[in-house]
Amino acid sequence: MKRSLSDLINNSDTKDLVIKNVDTAFIKESPTQARKKFDQTKLEELRDSISKNGILQPLIVQKLENNRYELIAGERRLRASKMLKLESVPCLIKDVSKRDAAVLGIVENIQRSKLNSIEEALAYKNLKENFELSNDEIGFLVGKSRPHISNMLRVSNLSSNAQKALSNEDVSFGQIKPIIILDHNVQDKILEDI
């Protein structure tokens, strides 16, 4: 069963929602951001859309000390807003655990703009290692099947060269999947042939 972002936001373990405009200079990027590569053309398109239509969905942030905030979801919107030199952006202020913040960020990225295979795999690995979640629990939280989570976690075992090639989309997930179980040196030799 897939869970929507709103299902996770309305979790009874969290406090009430507060929406307000927050100064962009006071929003710190999320340390659990799954997306590592941001397509400049798509950011410029988003910037143009925000310029014409405004921000249609608030960013999700968590309040820190001294009127500072940490981004949970909406990094592309924040980056596009900064490109426009907007002083403030509408934010949903949410008080959640570090685990729930990481899950919300991953779900938001999956729903809005597809992560590449490496980003998705490393995000699941982060949930598994840092929050001691099982593959079933990760699948339930992000709305993916356990086999999908297991396959994606295997991607994190690729050599750094294979991960880079997959991240740069020089090879597809289908091309790289058969070599995941091999030694890194063998992976790199096969990668050259691919």
Buried (B, 14 or more C-beta within 10 A) or exposed (E): EEBEBEEBBEBEEBEEEEEEEBBBEBBEEBEBBBBEEBEEEEBEEBBEBBEEEEBEEBBBBBBEEEEBBBBBBBBBBBBBBBBBEBEBBBBBBBBBEEBBBBBBBBBBBBBBEEBBBBBBBBBBBBBBEEBEBEBEBBBBBBBBEBEBBBBBBEBBBBBEEBBBBBBEEEBEBEBBBEBBEBEBEEBBEBBEEE
